[in-house]
Amino acid sequence: MIYPGRTHLLDTSALIKLVLNENGSQELKTYFSHNFTFWTTSICFGEALGVLKSKYLYRKEISEKKYLNAIEILVSYLEQKISIQEVNITDPKTYHQIEDAVKKHALDFADAIQLVTLKVGFPAVFEGESKTIFITADNKLAKAAENENLRVWDIIKEPIPIK
């Protein structure tokens, strides 16, 4: 289950599952602990903070202690194991690709950024067994990624990737 040459993009839902115990968390945490080269976008990181805030302050699903612990874990992962990678959304060509993905797949702009990042950002150079795995628990986003011929792991619906 260790794939040293593979890169992984973690979306917001995956980041949350790394720091809280939810459906799919254990499988993702196991995979995460045995593999390297994980990255996310700053938008996903910001969204993850918003999700944690909502679970704590508004939905009262987690305590203050769990909220602060989850943020501490997430930040420590950024220090140690997850890097932030971006595409330039102010570039007109990239912006239009994101806009096209929004329309094509009925996604929000932040989700479309992830698809475009996979297609034109640094992970686009990886092919075959080294092709980046997009890790998500968002079924609609997973289907959009599959439709774009991207490698994707829907952590809710699929087993841990073995290839």
Secondary structure as GFF3:
##gff-version 3
##sequence-region A 1 163
A	DSSP	beta_strand	8	10	.	.	.	ID=ss1
A	DSSP	alpha_helix	12	19	.	.	.	ID=ss2
A	DSSP	alpha_helix	25	34	.	.	.	ID=ss3
A	DSSP	beta_strand	38	40	.	.	.	ID=ss4
A	DSSP	alpha_helix	42	53	.	.	.	ID=ss5
A	DSSP	pi_helix	54	58	.	.	.	ID=ss6
A	DSSP	alpha_helix	64	80	.	.	.	ID=ss7
A	DSSP	beta_strand	82	84	.	.	.	ID=ss8
A	DSSP	alpha_helix	92	105	.	.	.	ID=ss9
A	DSSP	alpha_helix	109	120	.	.	.	ID=ss10
A	DSSP	three_ten_helix	122	125	.	.	.	ID=ss11
A	DSSP	three_ten_helix	128	130	.	.	.	ID=ss12
A	DSSP	beta_strand	133	136	.	.	.	ID=ss13
A	DSSP	alpha_helix	139	147	.	.	.	ID=ss14
A	DSSP	beta_strand	151	154	.	.	.	ID=ss15
###
